[in-house]
C-alpha cells in the first residue's frame, strides 16, 4: 500500500527543500518529496507528492497542509491516487488506441463507432466545386473559352 500525499495549489517558486523544511518544522515524518516540474522549463507545475512511511503519518501530513494558507492561496492535500495506465486514459471519452505493433500479438480491425454523429459536408463554393466534379463552365468567360476549345 502506498502512503503518498498529493500537495497541490503550490506557488511555482516552491522547491523540494522548502517542503522538507515545512515538514521538519512540524515534526512530520516523511520518506521522500517530489515537486513536479515542466520538463522543458523546469518550472514547478504547482503540485508535489510526499511519501509517508505509514498511514498515520500520511494522515497527519494531510491534516496539517490541507487548506493551509500560503501567500494568497489555500494549499490542497489529500491521499494521492494511483497513476492511470495508458489504456485507461481517454480522449473525448474514447480509449486511446494502443500503438500499432507495440505489445500486440494479434491484429484486429476495429469497426467504426456507431454512436458518432455524421460529419457535415464542408460549405462554401470552393468545397462544393471540388466534390461536384466537372460540371461545365462557371462564368461567361469560361463558356466562351469552352466553345473555342
C-alpha positions as CSV (number, residue, x, y, z in Angstrom):
1,X,0.0,0.0,0.0
2,X,1.3,3.4,-0.9
3,X,1.2,6.2,1.6
4,X,1.6,9.2,-0.8
5,X,0.2,12.6,-0.2
6,X,-0.8,14.9,-3.1
7,X,0.1,18.5,-2.2
8,X,-1.5,20.9,-4.7
9,X,-2.0,24.6,-5.4
10,X,1.6,25.4,-4.7
11,X,3.2,28.6,-5.9
12,X,5.8,28.0,-8.7
13,X,8.7,29.1,-6.5
14,X,8.2,26.2,-4.0
15,X,11.1,23.6,-4.1
16,X,11.7,20.2,-2.6
17,X,13.8,21.8,0.1
18,X,11.0,24.2,1.1
19,X,8.6,21.3,1.6
20,X,11.1,19.3,3.5
21,X,11.7,22.3,5.8
22,X,8.0,22.7,6.4
23,X,7.6,19.0,7.2
24,X,10.6,19.1,9.6
25,X,9.3,22.3,11.3
26,X,6.1,20.5,12.1
27,X,8.0,17.3,13.2
28,X,6.2,15.3,10.5
29,X,7.9,12.1,9.3
30,X,8.3,11.5,5.5
31,X,10.3,9.3,3.2
32,X,10.6,11.5,0.1
33,X,9.3,14.6,-1.6
34,X,8.9,15.2,-5.3
35,X,8.0,18.5,-6.8
36,X,6.5,18.0,-10.3
37,X,8.2,20.3,-12.9
38,X,7.7,21.1,-16.5
39,X,10.5,19.2,-18.3
40,X,11.2,22.0,-20.8
41,X,11.3,25.0,-18.4
42,X,12.0,23.2,-15.1
43,X,9.3,25.5,-13.5
44,X,7.1,23.9,-10.9
45,X,3.7,22.7,-12.1
46,X,2.2,23.7,-8.8
47,X,2.0,20.3,-7.1
48,X,4.1,17.8,-5.3
49,X,4.0,14.3,-3.9
50,X,5.1,13.4,-0.3
51,X,5.8,9.8,0.5
52,X,5.0,8.9,4.1
53,X,6.2,5.8,5.9
54,X,2.7,4.8,7.1
55,X,-1.0,5.8,7.0
56,X,-0.8,7.6,10.4
57,X,2.0,9.9,9.2
58,X,0.2,10.3,5.8
59,X,-3.0,11.5,7.6
60,X,-1.0,13.9,9.8
61,X,0.6,15.5,6.8
62,X,-2.8,15.8,5.1
63,X,-4.4,17.3,8.2
64,X,-1.6,19.8,8.6
65,X,-1.4,21.0,4.9
66,X,-4.9,20.7,3.6
67,X,-6.4,24.2,3.2
68,X,-3.3,25.7,4.8
69,X,-2.8,29.3,3.6
70,X,0.3,30.2,1.6
71,X,0.6,33.6,0.1
72,X,-2.9,34.4,-1.3
73,X,-3.9,30.7,-1.8
74,X,-5.0,27.7,0.1
75,X,-3.0,24.5,-0.3
76,X,-4.7,21.2,-1.1
77,X,-3.5,18.0,0.5
78,X,-5.1,14.6,0.1
79,X,-4.1,11.0,-0.5
80,X,-2.6,10.6,-3.9
81,X,-4.5,8.5,-6.5
82,X,-2.5,5.7,-8.2
83,X,-1.4,6.7,-11.7
84,X,-3.7,5.6,-14.5
85,X,-2.3,3.3,-17.1
86,X,-2.1,4.4,-20.8
87,X,-5.1,2.2,-21.6
88,X,-7.3,3.9,-19.0
89,X,-6.6,7.4,-20.4
90,X,-9.1,8.6,-22.8
91,X,-9.6,11.2,-25.5
92,X,-13.1,12.7,-25.7
93,X,-14.5,9.8,-23.7
94,X,-12.9,7.1,-26.0
95,X,-10.0,4.9,-25.1
96,X,-6.6,5.9,-26.6
97,X,-5.7,3.2,-29.2
98,X,-2.6,1.2,-28.4
99,X,0.4,1.9,-30.6
100,X,0.5,-0.4,-33.6
101,X,2.9,-3.2,-33.3
102,X,3.9,-2.5,-29.7
103,X,3.0,-5.3,-27.4
104,X,0.3,-6.6,-29.7
105,X,0.2,-10.3,-30.5
106,X,-2.9,-10.3,-32.7
107,X,-4.1,-7.9,-35.3
108,X,-7.8,-6.8,-35.1
109,X,-9.6,-4.2,-37.1
110,X,-11.9,-2.0,-35.1
111,X,-15.4,-1.4,-36.5
112,X,-16.2,2.3,-36.9
113,X,-18.1,3.6,-33.9
114,X,-21.9,3.7,-34.4
115,X,-22.5,6.4,-31.9
116,X,-20.5,9.0,-33.8
117,X,-22.7,11.7,-35.5
118,X,-22.5,12.0,-39.2
119,X,-20.0,14.6,-40.4
120,X,-21.4,17.7,-42.1
121,X,-20.3,18.4,-45.6
122,X,-18.0,21.4,-45.9
123,X,-19.6,24.6,-47.1
124,X,-18.5,27.3,-49.4
125,X,-18.1,27.5,-53.2
126,X,-14.6,26.1,-53.2
127,X,-15.5,22.8,-51.5
128,X,-18.7,22.3,-53.5
129,X,-16.8,22.7,-56.7
130,X,-14.3,20.1,-55.7
131,X,-17.0,17.5,-54.8
132,X,-19.2,18.1,-57.9
133,X,-16.5,17.2,-60.4
134,X,-16.6,18.8,-63.9
135,X,-20.0,20.5,-64.2
136,X,-19.1,22.7,-67.2
137,X,-18.2,26.4,-67.3
138,X,-19.0,28.6,-64.3
139,X,-18.8,32.1,-66.0
140,X,-19.4,33.8,-69.3
141,X,-15.7,33.9,-70.0
142,X,-15.4,30.2,-69.2
143,X,-18.3,29.4,-71.6
144,X,-16.6,31.3,-74.4
145,X,-13.4,29.6,-73.7
146,X,-15.1,26.2,-73.7
147,X,-16.7,27.0,-77.1
148,X,-13.4,27.9,-78.6
149,X,-11.8,24.7,-77.4
